[in-house]
Amino acid sequence: MSLPLGNCVVPLDFRMTAIEEKPASATAAPNAHGAPPANGAAPSSGALLGHPEGVVLDVPSAIRTRRTIRRWSDRPVPDEIVKELLECALWAPSACNMQLWTFIVVTDAQTRQSLGDAVPFADKAQVCIFICYDTRFSEGSHANIQSASAAVMNMLLRAHSLGLGGFWQATIHDRQKLRETIGLPPDMEVLSTTLFGYPAENPSAPARRDPSHLVHWQRFDPKFTLPSSPDPEDWRLEQIADYQQARIRAGPKYNKPIKSEYEAVRGYLGHALRRTGAKKVLDLLPCTGLYLEAIAQELPEAELHFVELGKQVASFAQARLAGRNATYHEYHGTIDLPDGSVDAATCVFRLENLPEADRETLLREAYRVVKPGGALVIAHINRVSYFEPMRLVRRALGRRDVQYALHTDPSLGPFTALTPGEVDDLAERAGFRIEHEHRVFPLPPEDEAKHRVRTFHNAVSALQYPISAAYRVTRPLHPTIKSLGKIRFLTLRKP
């Protein structure tokens, strides 16, 4: 059964057009345009997504097997395929059936390249479709957003059925540049960016959140409501775990640390751990796994363990290790390891995510499992640094809830910088003694200056230039003002 759409026909069942490699005696099924593939043809990107040629996807299967794709091949997408996606979009429901959306399609390579810094991944996809809406109409009840969203979902499902990979992109770094590039008039606003191409990756299915946390029958149940505050004191440990497991699904965005910061932290971790001669290392709450991965690379022979609040976050961290094994221990206030069983532990920007009582519990547990003479290496954000005024400015500009909490990688959820005295007291109460301390970045390095203002309007984003200049000019003075360093490292010993 099929539904006519202008000059194209869209099956109610989604039929994949991928070419499957078959034995010479097999006959390949025709593709969506009726032409059989050549014998011996290589599998197309549809096969990459795990759907062999001729397989009919019912609607539930199409919904469950669609994946967000962020890496595409250079293979061009034919115009007739793009037009079919647009036909499907135009059959989506819209507010009062007014169909006031506008679709701007960008396939020109030079234009896509020029948009790369304004719209992430626009320079990587073969097709960019910007759904725009006239701001004079349909803004009541968010009708414009609802209309655009329905169109996007139609395109994503149809693209999936044709072996394409789609990406519903929310971020626009530079709206003004985008508007100028696509010639958008003042009354039009971009509501959605959707990117398409033939996929060069085959991502696995992301874990889904517990439906009992998301679905309410008849009346709202506040049992699983999460705080919006960026202050860890307003959160419980299980709420932090739930929030992190929700946010970790935006996986690829957590692979872009500030380079100067990452290199400084990795350098200190590697040096400190090699000095201890550690053969068995425990990483405390690696979150996105950024520095668990670094530890694995710095200590290729070490036995690695880590504790995390939930399995989904742990799986994300483990996946970064490229086959290297690290044993996961679920953490709910105790570490499932014997006393004195690890040579060294690490805690990188994780105390700042926790309520005060849980910070103390974590360090006491670390003390218990580290062997006598073993070490705990900590990196934390120093509140007595430029980080605190930067946080206050960000808050004044409207970035106030937990999603926009100023933090450093890796962090998901509430975050508060700690003073050196607070961290030292925690360490000493746990039983550790301080062996070594080091601080870096008394002023924002150039890449951080650019990173912190990238999503603000031009007047704020222009601040990156004087901030970067100040860092360069004052660099010879940094050793004399290192007490103001944003990142503070500690090597602690268990007597």
C-alpha positions as CSV (number, residue, x, y, z in Angstrom):
1,M,0.0,0.0,0.0
2,S,1.4,3.4,-0.9
3,L,0.5,7.1,-0.7
4,P,1.1,9.3,-3.7
5,L,3.1,12.4,-3.1
6,G,3.3,14.6,-6.2
7,N,5.6,12.8,-8.6
8,C,7.0,10.3,-6.0
9,V,5.4,7.5,-4.1
10,V,6.2,6.9,-0.4
11,P,5.5,3.4,0.9
12,L,3.5,3.2,4.2
13,D,6.1,0.5,5.0
14,F,9.6,1.9,4.8
15,R,11.6,-0.1,2.2
16,M,15.4,0.1,2.5
17,T,17.3,0.8,-0.8
18,A,20.6,-0.6,0.4
19,I,22.4,-3.0,-1.9
20,E,23.1,-6.2,-0.1
21,E,26.0,-8.5,-1.2
22,K,24.5,-11.8,-2.3
23,P,25.8,-15.0,-3.8
24,A,26.0,-15.0,-7.6
25,S,22.9,-17.2,-7.8
26,A,20.8,-14.7,-5.8
27,T,18.7,-12.0,-7.4
28,A,18.9,-8.6,-5.8
29,A,15.7,-6.8,-5.1
30,P,15.1,-3.5,-7.0
31,N,15.8,-0.2,-5.3
32,A,13.3,2.5,-4.4
33,H,13.3,3.8,-8.0
34,G,12.7,0.4,-9.6
35,A,16.2,-0.3,-10.9
36,P,18.0,-3.5,-9.8
37,P,21.5,-3.1,-8.5
38,A,24.4,-4.4,-10.5
39,N,25.7,-7.8,-9.6
40,G,28.6,-7.7,-7.2
41,A,27.9,-4.1,-6.1
42,A,29.3,-3.1,-2.8
43,P,26.9,-2.6,0.1
44,S,25.6,0.9,0.3
45,S,25.3,3.0,3.5
46,G,21.9,1.4,4.2
47,A,23.7,-1.9,4.8
48,L,26.0,0.0,7.1
49,L,22.9,0.7,9.2
50,G,22.2,-3.0,9.4
51,H,19.2,-3.2,7.0
52,P,19.7,-5.6,4.1
53,E,18.3,-4.9,0.6
54,G,14.6,-5.6,0.2
55,V,13.8,-5.7,3.9
56,V,10.6,-3.9,4.7
57,L,10.6,-1.8,7.9
58,D,7.2,-1.4,9.6
59,V,6.8,2.0,11.3
60,P,7.7,0.8,14.8
61,S,10.9,-0.8,13.5
62,A,11.8,2.4,11.5
63,I,11.4,4.4,14.7
64,R,13.5,2.1,16.8
65,T,16.3,1.5,14.3
66,R,16.8,5.2,13.2
67,R,20.1,6.6,14.6
68,T,21.5,10.1,14.8
69,I,24.5,10.2,12.3
70,R,27.3,12.7,12.7
71,R,29.8,11.2,10.2
72,W,29.0,10.9,6.5
73,S,30.7,9.7,3.4
74,D,31.5,12.1,0.5
75,R,28.9,10.3,-1.7
76,P,26.5,13.0,-3.0
77,V,22.8,12.7,-2.3
78,P,20.8,12.7,-5.5
79,D,18.4,15.7,-6.0
80,E,15.5,13.3,-6.4
81,I,16.2,11.9,-2.9
82,V,16.3,15.4,-1.4
83,K,13.0,16.3,-3.1
84,E,11.4,13.1,-1.7
85,L,12.5,14.1,1.8
86,L,10.9,17.5,1.3
87,E,7.7,16.0,0.0
88,C,7.5,13.9,3.1
89,A,8.1,17.0,5.3
90,L,5.4,18.9,3.5
91,W,2.9,16.2,4.3
92,A,3.5,16.6,8.1
93,P,0.8,18.2,10.2
94,S,1.1,22.0,10.7
95,A,-0.7,24.5,12.9
96,C,-4.2,25.0,11.5
97,N,-2.9,23.4,8.3
98,M,-1.5,26.8,7.3
99,Q,1.9,25.2,6.2
100,L,3.7,28.5,6.9
101,W,7.1,26.8,7.1
102,T,9.9,27.5,4.7
103,F,12.6,25.0,3.8
104,I,16.0,26.3,2.8
105,V,18.1,23.5,1.3
106,V,21.9,23.9,1.1
107,T,23.8,21.4,-1.0
108,D,26.6,23.6,-2.4
109,A,29.9,22.4,-1.0
110,Q,31.4,25.9,-0.7
111,T,28.4,27.2,1.2
112,R,28.3,24.3,3.5
113,Q,32.0,24.8,4.3
114,S,31.4,28.4,5.1
115,L,28.7,27.5,7.6
116,G,30.9,25.0,9.5
117,D,31.8,27.4,12.3
118,A,28.2,28.8,12.6
119,V,26.3,25.5,12.5
120,P,28.2,22.4,13.8
121,F,28.6,19.6,11.3
122,A,27.1,21.6,8.4
123,D,30.4,21.3,6.6
124,K,30.4,17.5,7.1
125,A,27.0,16.6,5.8
126,Q,26.0,16.5,2.1
127,V,22.7,18.2,2.6
128,C,21.6,20.9,5.1
129,I,17.9,21.7,5.4
130,F,17.0,24.7,7.5
131,I,13.3,24.8,8.5
132,C,12.3,28.5,9.0
133,Y,9.0,30.1,10.1
134,D,7.5,33.5,9.7
135,T,7.6,35.1,13.1
136,R,4.4,37.0,12.4
137,F,2.4,33.8,12.5
138,S,1.7,30.7,14.6
139,E,3.9,31.5,17.6
140,G,1.0,31.0,20.0
141,S,1.1,27.7,21.9
142,H,4.5,27.1,20.2
143,A,2.6,26.1,17.1
144,N,5.5,27.1,14.9
145,I,7.9,24.8,16.8
146,Q,5.4,21.9,16.7
147,S,4.9,22.3,13.0
148,A,8.6,22.3,12.3
149,S,9.2,19.3,14.6
150,A,6.6,17.2,12.8
151,A,8.2,18.0,9.4
152,V,11.7,17.1,10.8
153,M,10.5,13.7,12.0
154,N,9.0,12.8,8.7
155,M,12.2,13.6,6.9
156,L,14.4,11.7,9.4
157,L,12.3,8.5,9.1
158,R,12.1,8.7,5.3
159,A,15.9,9.4,5.1
160,H,16.5,6.3,7.3
161,S,14.3,4.2,5.0
162,L,16.4,5.3,2.0
163,G,19.7,4.5,3.6
164,L,20.6,8.0,4.6
165,G,21.8,9.2,8.0
166,G,20.1,12.3,9.5
167,F,21.1,14.6,12.3
168,W,18.6,16.9,14.0
169,Q,21.0,19.7,15.0
170,A,19.9,22.1,17.8
171,T,23.0,24.2,18.1
172,I,23.7,27.3,16.1
173,H,26.8,29.1,17.2
174,D,26.4,32.2,15.0
175,R,22.8,32.9,14.0
176,Q,23.8,36.2,12.3
177,K,26.2,34.5,9.9
178,L,23.7,31.8,9.2
179,R,21.0,34.4,8.4
180,E,23.4,36.3,6.1
181,T,24.6,33.1,4.3
182,I,21.1,31.8,3.5
183,G,19.6,35.3,2.9
184,L,17.0,35.1,5.6
185,P,14.7,38.2,5.8
186,P,14.0,39.9,9.2
187,D,10.6,38.2,9.7
188,M,11.9,34.7,9.3
189,E,13.5,32.6,12.0
190,V,15.4,29.3,11.8
191,L,13.6,26.8,14.0
192,S,15.5,23.6,13.1
193,T,18.5,22.4,11.3
194,T,18.5,18.9,9.8
195,L,21.6,17.4,8.2
196,F,21.7,14.4,5.8
197,G,24.2,12.2,4.0
198,Y,25.2,8.6,3.5
199,P,26.5,7.4,6.8
200,A,30.1,6.6,7.6
201,E,29.3,5.2,11.0
202,N,27.0,2.6,12.5
203,P,26.2,3.7,16.0
204,S,24.6,1.3,18.4
205,A,21.2,2.0,20.0
206,P,21.5,4.4,22.9
207,A,20.0,3.2,26.2
208,R,16.6,4.6,27.0
209,R,15.7,6.2,30.3
210,D,13.5,4.3,32.7
211,P,9.9,4.9,31.4
212,S,8.7,5.1,35.0
213,H,10.7,8.3,35.3
214,L,9.1,9.8,32.2
215,V,5.5,8.6,31.9
216,H,2.8,9.8,34.3
217,W,-0.7,8.3,34.1
218,Q,-3.7,10.6,34.7
219,R,-1.8,13.0,36.9
220,F,1.7,14.3,37.3
221,D,3.8,12.5,39.9
222,P,6.6,14.7,41.3
223,K,8.6,11.6,42.5
224,F,11.3,11.8,39.8
225,T,11.4,15.6,39.3
226,L,15.0,16.8,39.0
227,P,16.2,20.1,40.4
228,S,17.2,22.9,38.0
229,S,19.7,24.4,40.4
230,P,23.4,24.3,39.5
231,D,24.3,24.0,43.3
232,P,25.1,20.4,44.3
233,E,23.6,21.0,47.7
234,D,20.2,21.0,46.1
235,W,20.7,17.5,44.7
236,R,20.7,14.0,46.0
237,L,23.2,11.4,44.6
238,E,20.5,9.4,42.9
239,Q,19.2,12.6,41.2
240,I,22.7,13.4,39.9
241,A,22.9,9.8,38.6
242,D,19.6,10.2,36.7
243,Y,20.5,13.5,35.3
244,Q,23.9,12.3,34.0
245,Q,22.3,9.2,32.4
246,A,19.9,11.5,30.6
247,R,22.6,13.9,29.4
248,I,25.2,11.3,28.4
249,R,23.1,10.5,25.4
250,A,24.4,13.6,23.7
251,G,27.6,11.6,23.5
252,P,29.8,13.2,20.8
253,K,29.6,16.7,22.3
254,Y,31.6,15.3,25.3
255,N,34.6,14.6,23.1
256,K,35.7,18.2,22.7
257,P,37.7,19.3,25.7
258,I,39.5,22.6,25.9
259,K,42.9,21.5,24.5
260,S,45.1,23.5,26.9
261,E,43.2,22.2,29.9
262,Y,43.2,18.6,28.7
263,E,46.9,18.6,28.1
264,A,47.7,20.1,31.5
265,V,45.5,17.6,33.3
266,R,46.6,14.6,31.3
267,G,50.3,15.6,31.8
268,Y,49.9,15.9,35.6
269,L,48.0,12.6,35.9
270,G,50.5,10.7,33.8
271,H,53.5,12.1,35.7
272,A,52.0,11.7,39.2
273,L,50.8,8.1,38.5
274,R,54.1,7.0,37.0
275,R,55.9,8.4,40.1
276,T,53.8,6.2,42.3
277,G,54.6,3.1,40.2
278,A,50.9,2.2,40.3
279,K,50.0,-1.1,38.8
280,K,46.3,-1.0,39.8
281,V,44.5,2.3,39.5
282,L,41.0,3.3,40.5
283,D,39.3,6.3,38.8
284,L,36.6,7.9,40.8
285,L,33.4,8.9,38.9
286,P,35.0,9.4,35.4
287,C,31.6,10.6,34.0
288,T,32.2,11.0,30.2
289,G,35.4,9.0,30.6
290,L,37.7,11.8,29.2
291,Y,40.4,11.2,31.7
292,L,39.8,7.5,32.3
293,E,40.8,7.3,28.6
294,A,43.9,9.5,29.2
295,I,44.9,7.3,32.2
296,A,44.6,4.2,30.0
297,Q,46.9,5.7,27.4
298,E,49.4,7.0,30.0
299,L,49.6,3.7,31.8
300,P,49.1,1.0,29.2
301,E,50.1,-1.9,31.5
302,A,48.0,-0.8,34.5
303,E,45.0,-2.7,35.8
304,L,42.1,-0.2,35.6
305,H,39.0,0.1,37.8
306,F,36.4,2.8,38.0
307,V,33.3,3.7,40.0
308,E,30.3,5.4,38.5
309,L,26.8,6.2,39.6
310,G,25.0,4.3,36.8
311,K,25.5,1.7,34.1
312,Q,24.7,3.9,31.2
313,V,27.3,6.5,32.0
314,A,29.8,3.7,32.9
315,S,29.2,2.1,29.4
316,F,29.8,5.4,27.7
317,A,33.1,5.8,29.6
318,Q,34.1,2.2,28.9
319,A,33.5,2.7,25.2
320,R,36.2,5.3,25.0
321,L,38.9,2.8,25.9
322,A,39.1,1.2,22.4
323,G,39.1,-2.3,23.7
324,R,41.1,-1.7,26.8
325,N,39.4,-3.3,29.8
326,A,38.5,-1.3,32.9
327,T,36.4,-2.9,35.6
328,Y,33.3,-1.0,36.6
329,H,32.0,-0.8,40.1
330,E,28.6,0.8,40.7
331,Y,28.8,3.5,43.4
332,H,26.1,4.4,45.9
333,G,28.2,5.6,48.8
334,T,30.5,2.6,49.0
335,I,33.2,1.2,46.7
336,D,33.0,-2.5,46.0
337,L,36.7,-3.2,46.5
338,P,38.6,-4.7,49.5
339,D,40.6,-2.5,51.9
340,G,44.0,-1.5,50.6
341,S,43.5,-3.2,47.2
342,V,44.6,-0.4,44.8
343,D,47.9,1.3,44.3
344,A,46.5,4.7,43.4
345,A,43.2,6.5,42.8
346,T,42.3,9.5,40.7
347,C,39.5,12.1,41.1
348,V,39.4,14.7,38.3
349,F,36.9,17.5,38.7
350,R,34.4,15.2,40.4
351,L,34.2,16.6,43.9
352,E,32.7,19.7,42.5
353,N,29.6,17.7,41.3
354,L,28.7,16.3,44.7
355,P,27.0,17.6,47.8
356,E,29.4,18.3,50.6
357,A,28.5,15.1,52.6
358,D,29.0,12.9,49.5
359,R,32.4,14.5,48.8
360,E,33.6,13.4,52.3
361,T,32.1,9.9,51.9
362,L,33.8,9.5,48.5
363,L,37.3,10.5,49.9
364,R,36.9,8.2,52.9
365,E,36.1,5.3,50.7
366,A,39.1,6.2,48.5
367,Y,41.3,6.2,51.6
368,R,39.9,2.7,52.5
369,V,40.6,1.0,49.2
370,V,44.1,2.7,48.6
371,K,46.9,0.6,50.1
372,P,49.2,2.1,52.7
373,G,51.8,4.2,50.9
374,G,49.4,4.5,47.9
375,A,48.3,7.8,46.4
376,L,45.2,9.8,45.5
377,V,45.6,12.3,42.7
378,I,43.0,15.1,42.6
379,A,42.4,17.8,40.1
380,H,39.8,20.5,41.1
381,I,38.6,23.9,40.1
382,N,39.9,26.6,42.4
383,R,37.2,29.0,43.5
384,V,39.9,31.6,44.2
385,S,40.5,32.1,40.5
386,Y,39.0,33.8,37.4
387,F,36.5,30.9,37.3
388,E,34.2,32.4,39.9
389,P,33.8,35.9,38.3
390,M,33.3,34.1,35.0
391,R,30.5,32.0,36.5
392,L,28.8,35.2,37.9
393,V,29.0,36.9,34.5
394,R,27.5,33.8,32.8
395,R,24.7,33.8,35.4
396,A,24.0,37.5,34.8
397,L,23.7,36.8,31.1
398,G,20.9,34.3,31.8
399,R,22.8,31.0,31.9
400,R,21.4,30.1,35.4
401,D,20.1,26.5,35.4
402,V,21.9,23.3,35.8
403,Q,22.2,22.7,32.0
404,Y,24.3,25.8,31.7
405,A,26.3,25.5,34.9
406,L,29.8,26.7,34.3
407,H,32.1,23.7,34.6
408,T,35.1,22.0,33.1
409,D,35.2,18.6,31.4
410,P,34.2,16.0,32.4
411,S,31.0,17.2,34.2
412,L,27.3,16.7,33.8
413,G,25.0,18.2,36.4
414,P,25.4,20.6,39.3
415,F,28.9,22.1,39.7
416,T,30.6,24.4,42.2
417,A,34.2,25.3,42.4
418,L,36.0,24.6,45.7
419,T,38.6,26.6,47.6
420,P,41.9,25.0,48.3
421,G,41.1,25.0,52.0
422,E,37.9,23.0,51.5
423,V,39.7,20.3,49.5
424,D,42.6,20.1,51.9
425,D,40.2,19.7,54.8
426,L,38.3,16.9,53.0
427,A,41.6,15.1,52.3
428,E,42.9,15.4,55.8
429,R,39.7,14.3,57.4
430,A,39.7,11.3,55.2
431,G,43.2,10.5,56.5
432,F,45.5,11.5,53.6
433,R,48.5,13.8,53.8
434,I,49.4,16.3,51.1
435,E,52.6,15.4,49.3
436,H,52.5,17.8,46.3
437,E,50.4,20.7,45.0
438,H,50.5,22.5,41.7
439,R,48.3,25.2,40.0
440,V,47.9,26.3,36.4
441,F,46.0,29.0,34.4
442,P,45.9,32.1,36.6
443,L,44.3,33.7,33.5
444,P,42.1,32.1,30.8
445,P,44.2,30.6,28.0
446,E,43.3,31.6,24.5
447,D,41.4,28.5,23.6
448,E,39.3,28.7,26.7
449,A,38.5,32.4,26.1
450,K,37.2,31.4,22.7
451,H,35.3,28.4,24.0
452,R,33.5,30.2,26.8
453,V,32.0,33.0,24.7
454,R,31.3,31.0,21.5
455,T,27.5,30.8,21.9
456,F,26.9,34.4,23.0
457,H,26.0,37.4,20.8
458,N,28.7,39.4,19.1
459,A,29.3,42.0,21.8
460,V,30.1,39.2,24.3
461,S,31.9,36.9,22.0
462,A,34.3,39.7,21.0
463,L,35.7,39.6,24.6
464,Q,37.8,36.6,23.6
465,Y,40.3,38.9,21.9
466,P,41.3,41.1,24.8
467,I,41.2,38.1,27.2
468,S,43.5,36.1,24.9
469,A,45.8,39.1,24.6
470,A,46.0,39.5,28.4
471,Y,47.0,35.8,28.7
472,R,49.8,36.2,26.2
473,V,51.2,39.5,27.6
474,T,51.2,38.3,31.2
475,R,52.5,34.8,30.6
476,P,56.0,35.6,32.1
477,L,54.2,36.6,35.3
478,H,52.2,33.5,35.7
479,P,54.6,31.7,38.1
480,T,54.3,34.7,40.5
481,I,50.5,34.6,40.5
482,K,50.0,30.8,40.3
483,S,48.0,30.9,43.6
484,L,45.2,32.2,41.4
485,G,45.4,29.3,39.0
486,K,42.0,27.9,38.0
487,I,43.1,24.2,38.1
488,R,44.7,22.9,41.2
489,F,46.4,19.5,41.4
490,L,47.1,17.5,44.5
491,T,49.0,14.3,45.1
492,L,47.9,12.8,48.4
493,R,49.5,9.9,50.3
494,K,47.9,7.3,52.6
495,P,50.4,6.9,55.5
